[in-house]
């Protein structure tokens, strides 16, 4: 029934965003991690210059980031004028967005990007001066006027954030498809909400005065996980709706609401799991606004090209590790934490990529962490969106060899039916004789933060792999711990292709071939604190050489 209702409201073109963009993970730069909520037109135009600049060398040749594929430049929050009179940024009577004085000529900024060969991206559903409680007619007016400006100014992409009330991704996509003569890349930035394959959740918040409940579509942030239950935070299994509500009521001030996965507002039968929570904060999510999309086809049936699977990243190694973990449910690893899909379906694919947020490369504590961060995003086919001040020569010097590594970019861009996956978590052999790294202020090692999903600190060695060809794989090893680790990886853990014969190995960081591994041998390396290694591996020929057909799939 719900599908029929949507068909009556929206054109069929909105159902699959087959706009021809995002067929490989996008590369580019966006303003927020570098400049927060106070970008300016001058800043944006200066960063454009550095994307197109050819004063630096790659393999001895003057090369720009643009030539390596970094062709998108995105403006984040901070562009809009905020009117305190009505707390909106659409003061114009027709709902047209209003720019602030830091952007005197938005059209000129877009035109400059195009002249440099770049694809500029805008930002809507803003967090600065977030808009709420507008009547439906005004919501429609604002969305249409916003899309008109997007199209008229010639933007090539748009990021829809999670703070204002314009959540309907299906309608946004339909309006853009109707209006634009060129494809526009759409980013769903709803902090993990409205992602492919998610079912409909029902939420109930308790009124602390009356103990009555208000219903909303969605769940709460930070659902209790097994082993984390406590007063007011419980997972009730195989209960009725009334039993779940009674549990929350009986908990008094220790419970602020409850939530469960169901299409029914008040299920008549048994609820598989009901989450009772203290400090519950609403995460609105009406899945009809993304067509209840599955994301298991290429192009995706979702109304966006890339989708955020996590909260905002921050400039710490632990935050990077945590955000990376949020991608797992979309890479075919079932049974991960709710509310994400529990099945083993690959939902990060051409036309619809899982995205753990912008890169913090250049903003972390050292080059080692920068390289590991870039390698982690590369191995799982994330969009590679830089977000440091490229006008900072010291930072650019530091990260240039990392962000221009053609082999890593090639790994990121390759699609052979799988976006990459985490193969294993293990302890590794810790090298205690080495000096431990001191924890930096705000530096969350192993993602140890009760607000984030656990990443098992006792298992700091992560192994990831991605197919590059029929028998060729990229292999990524990462040490998330506090001491160096001696890593040992049986290659048969990666693929049965390595069951027989020797294995050819190429170090993608160093850009050179390593001695082949004999049949049955493990890939071994010492990983310093927060360091990583990236290899290309493929079976040798019957003669034991590394010049067979599989070699051509190795970047």
N, C-alpha and C positions, 0 to 999 in steps of 0.2 A: 504493500500500500504506500509506504513512504517513497519508494522509487517512482510510482505513478504521480504522486503529488509533486515531486521535483520536476518530472517531465512537463508538467503543466506550467511550471514557472520559468524554466530555463531552456535555452536552446541545446540541442544535442551536442553541439561542438564543445560545450563546457565539460562533458563527461570525461574525455581523455585529452589532456593538454598536449596534443600532438603538434607542438608549435616548432619542432625542428631544432630547438636549442636544448642544452643540457644533455646531449647524447654522450658526452664525456664530462667528467667533473670540471666545472669552471675554475679558471685561475684568474686572480686579480688582486685588488687591494680595496679595503673599506676603512672608513675613518674612525670607528668608535674606540678600538683598543689603543689607538695612537693619540686621539684628541678628545675622547669622551663626548659629552654632549655640547661641546662648544666649537664645532668646526666653523670655518668661514669659507667664503668663495675663494679668497686668496690662498688659503691652505689647500683647498681642493685642487686648484689650478697648478699649484706648485708640485703637488704629488703626481699629477698627470705628467708633468714634465719629466719626472724621474722614471716613470714607467717607460717612457719613449726614449730616454737618454741612452746613447751608445758610447759613452766615454769609458766604460768598463769592458773588460775582456772575458770571454768564455772560450776556452781551448785556443787561446791566442788570437781570437777574432773579436773585433769590437761588436758587442751584442747588447741589445736592450732586453729588458724583461718582457716587453711587448712581443718581441720576436720569439721568445721562448713560450709564449702562450698566455702571459698575464695581460689579457686584453680588457678586463673589466675593472672599473673604478666606481666604488659605491659610496654614496653619501649616507651617513646614518643620522640619528636624531640630532636636533639642534638647529635645523634650518627654519623652523616655523615661528611665526609671531604668535605669542600667547596673549589672549585678551582676558584680563581678570574680570571684566564685566560679566562675561558669560562662560568663562573657563573653556574656551574653544580656540581653535586656530582656523576657523572657517567663518570669520565675522562677515564676510561678504554675503549679501542677501541670496545669492544663487548657490552658496555652499562651496565656492572656490577657495582652495587653500591659500593662506596668506604667508608670504615669506618675510623673514625679519631683515633688519638692516645689514646684517653680516653678509647677505647675499643680494647685492644691488642689481645683479643682472643674471638671473638663473638661466635664461635662454642663451646668453653669451657663454656661460660655463659649459652647458651641454654642447654648444657648437664647437668650443675649443677642444673638448674631448674627442668629438668626431673628426676634427681636422688632424688630430694626432693619431687617428686610427683606433681609438679606444671606444668602449661601449659603456656609457655612464649608467649607473643605477640609482634610483631614488629610494625613499623611505616613507612608508605610510602606516596607518594604524598606530600613530605615534605614542611614545611614552611621555615625552615632555608635553605638558598641557593636555594630558589624556582626556578624551571626551567620553562621557557616559550619559545615560538616561535621556538621550534625544528621542523624540517620537519617530515612528517608523518612516513617515514621509520625509523627515529631515535626514534620516540615515540614508535613504535612497538618493536624496538630492546631493548629499556630501560625497557619497561613493561615485556617483556619475560625474560630478564636477571634478573630483580628484583624478579620475581616469581621463577626463577630457584634457586636463593640464598635463598629465603624464604623456599622452599621445601628442598633443600640440607642441610640447617642448622637445619631443623626440627622444625620450629616455628609452634605453634598451633593456632595462631591468627594474625590478621593484622588490623591496623587502617589506613584508607586512609583519610588523611587530605585534606584541600581545597585550598592549596596555589599554588602548581605546576599545570601543565597543563594536568595531567593524570586523567581526570574526569570520564573516561568510566568505570563505575562500572560493567557493563555487561561483558566487555572484561576482566577485572581483575578476576571476578568470573569464567569465562570460562577458562582462563589460569590456575587458581588454580585447578579447577575441573579436567582439563586434566592432570595436572602434579603431584598432590599430592596423595599419597596412603592413607592419613588420612584426616579427615575433618578439615578444617581451619575456625575458626570463623572470620567473616568479619564485620568490623565496618565502616559505612559510616559517616564520620565526615565532612560534607560540610555545617556546620553552618545553618542547616534548609533547604538547597537546596537538590534536588534529593530525596525528601521524598515521601512515598507512597501516591498515590491518587492525586498528584499535576498535573495540566494540563500544557500544553506548554504556556509559556509567550513569547511575542515579546518585545524587547527593542530597543529604538532609542536614541542615545546620539547626542547632538547638537555640532557641531564645532563652537566654539565661534567666530572664525574669518570669516568663510564663511556662517554660519547659515545653512549649509547643515547637513544631518543626517546620522550617521553610524548605521546599523542594527546589532543586536546580539540576540542570543537565550537566554532568561532569563529576569530578572526584575531588579529593583534597590533595594538596602537595604533600609529598613525603609519606606515602602509605606505610603502615607498620610492616616490617619484614619479619619472617620467622626468626625467633630468638631475640627480638627487640621489644616484645610486648611488655607492657607495664600498666600501672594505673591509668585507666582511660584510653589505653592504646592496645587494642586486642583484635585478633583475627578469629571471627566466629565462623565455624564451618558447618554447612548443612543445617541452616536455621531458617525460620520463616521471617518474613518482614516484621511482624509484630514482635518476635523474639529479639530481633536485632535492635529495634527501637526501644524495647523495654530494658535491654542491657545498658544502653546509653542513658536512659532516664534514671535508672537505678544508680548509675555511677556519679550522679550529681555534677558537681563542678569539675570532676575529672574527665568528663566527656563533653565535647562541643559539637559532635555530629557523627554521622555514619554514612558510608557509601558502599556501593556494590555494583557489579557488572550485570546489566540486564537491560533489555529493550522495554521492559514493563516498569512503570513508575512505582507501583506497589504489587510486586509479584504475588500471585496466588499460591504458588508452590514453594519449593525449597530453594533458598539462595545458596549457591555453592560456597562463597566466601563473603562475609560482611565485615568491613573494616570499621571499627569503632575508634574514634580519635579524640585526643585532647589537643588543644591548640590548632584545630583544623582550619586551614586556609583554603578557600574555594579556588578550584581550577576549572573554570567554565569550559565545557566542551560539548557542543551539540554536533554530533557526527554527521547529521544531515547537511551541515554546512561545508562538508568535504565529500559529499556523495557517498558516505560510508565506504570510502575507497579502500582497495586492498593493496595496491602498489606492487602486485606480483607480475605485472606485464611490462613490456617495453614497446611503445611508450607507456608510461604509467597511466592508470585510470584516475590518478589524483590531480586536482587542479593546481598543481605547483611543480616546479622543476627540482628544487632542493628543499629539504625540510630539517629544521633544527630538532634534535632528539634530546636536548639537555637544556639546563639553565645556562646563563651567561658564563663564559670562561673567564678566568682571571690570570694574572701573570705569575703563576706558581706551577711548579712541576706536578704537585698533587692534583691541582684543578685540571690540568691537562689529562692525567691518568684517569681521573673520574669521568670527565666528559667523554673520553674514548670508550669507557665501559658502557656508556649509554647507547652506543651504536650496536652493541651485540645483538639485541632482539631483531634488528633489521638486516643482519648479515646471515641469517639462516640458523642462528643458535637459539633453539627453543628453550622454554622453561626458565626464562629470565624473570626478573622481578616485574610485578604488575605496576602500572596498568598497561604495559606494553604487550604486544602480541606474544603469546606463549608457544606458538607453533614454530616449526623449523622451516619457514618460508623465507627466501631471499627477497627482501623488499627494497634494497638499495641497488639501483640498476639504471641503465640509460634512460634519461628523461625524468628520473626521480631519485635523487641521491640523498642518503642519510648524511647529516652534517652536524658534527659536534662543536660547531662555532668557528669563528675566525681564528687564524693562527696567532699565537703569542710569540712567535719566532722573532728574536731581536729584543724582546721585553723580559725574557727569563734571566736567570742569574749568570749563565755562562754559555759558551758555544756548545758544550756537550749537551746541555738540556735543549738548546735550540735545534740541534741536529736530530736528537731523539724525537722531539715533538714533530718536526717536519716528516721524518721517516714514518712515524705512527699514522699521521694523516694520509700519507702517500699509500701505505700498504692496504688501507681499507677503502680506497677510492673516494675519500672525502674531497669536497671542493677545497682548493688551496687558495685561501683568501688572506693575503698579508695584511697586517695592521700595525705597523710601526712607522715612525717618522722617517721616511726615506731621505729627507733633507739632512739627517744626522749622519755625517760622514763616518764616524766611528762605528755606528751600528751597521751601516751599509757595508763597511769593510768586513765586519765580523760575520755577517750572515750571507754575503754574496756567494761564497763557495757552496753554501747549503741550498739556497733557493734557486741557484742556476744549475744544479746537478741534473743534467739531462737524463741520466739513467733513472733517477728517482721520479722525475716528472713522467717519464715513459711508463714506469710501473703504475703510477697513479692513473694514467690515461688509458691503459690497456683494458679491454673487456673481452674475456674469454668465458663468459657465462657465470662469473662469480666475482663479487667486489673485493674479496679478501675475507679472511676469517681468523679468529684467534684459535690456534691449534692447542695450546696448553698453558696452564699456570703451574709453576713448580718452585721449589725453594732454591734450586741450583746448589752449588757448593760454595758457601760463603768463605771469602778469604779474610779471616779476622785479623791477620797480621797487618793489613793495610789500614792506614789512618781513616777513620770515619769522617764523612762530611758533616759539618755543623749545619744544623737546621737553620734556615733563614727565617726572619720574621714573616709570619703569614705563609710559610712554605709548607704546604700540606703534603707530607710524604705518604705515598701509597693511597692518597685520597681518604685519609683517616679523618673524616668529618661526619658527625652523626646525622647531618642533614643530607648526606650524599650516600649512594649505594655502596656497601662495603666492597673492597677490592682485595681482601685477604692479605694483610701485611706479611704474613708468614710465607707467602708465595710470591716473591718479588720478581721472578723470572717469567716474562711473558714471551711466548713464541707465536708469531703470526705468519700466515702464508697467503699468497695470491697466485692463481694460475696465470701464466703469460703465454702459454701455448699448450699443445696437446700433452707434453710431458715436461714442460719447463715451468718453474715456479720462482717467484720472489719469496724470500724468507727473511723475516725481521725478528731479531731478538732484542729484548729491552730489559734493562735492570731498573726496577722501580724502587729498590731498597736502599739501605743506608751504608752498605759495605759492598766492595767488589764481589763479583760472582764468577765462578768458573762454569760456563754454560756448556752443556753437552746435549746435542739433539740427534737422536736416531732419525735418519732421513725418511725411513719408512713411516714415521709419525706424520710426515707431510703428505706423502702419496705412495701408493703401491708401485708407482713407476720406478721407485728406487729400491725395489726388492732385490734385483739382480744386477750384477755388473758394477762398474765404478760410477761415481757421481762427479760430474764436472762442476766446479764452483768458481764464480766470479764475484769479487768484492765490489759492490756497487758504490760504496763510499770512496774507495781508493781508485776505482776504475781499472782494476787489473785482475787477471786470472790467478787463482791460487792452485796449489797442487791438488789433483783429484783425490777424492776419498775412495778408498778401496771398498769392495763389496762388504756390506755389513758394518762399516765404520761409521762413527758419529761425527757430526760437525761440532767442533769444539772451539771455544773462544773465551777469552777473559774480558768481562764487561766491567769497567769501573763504575762507580756510583752514578746512576742516572744516565749511563751511556747505552749505546745500542750498536747493532751491526745489521747491515742489509746485504743480502747475497742473492745472486741468481744461480739456481741449481738445475741441472738437467742430466739425464743419463748419458754416459759415454757410448760410443759406437761399439759394435761387436769386437772391434780390434783394440778397444780401450782408448781411443782418441777422443778429442773434444771438438771435432770439426764436422760432426754430423748435422742432419737437418734441424735438430732441436736447438742448435747453437744460434740460429738466426732469430729465435724468439727471445734471446737474452739481450737486454739493452746495454 
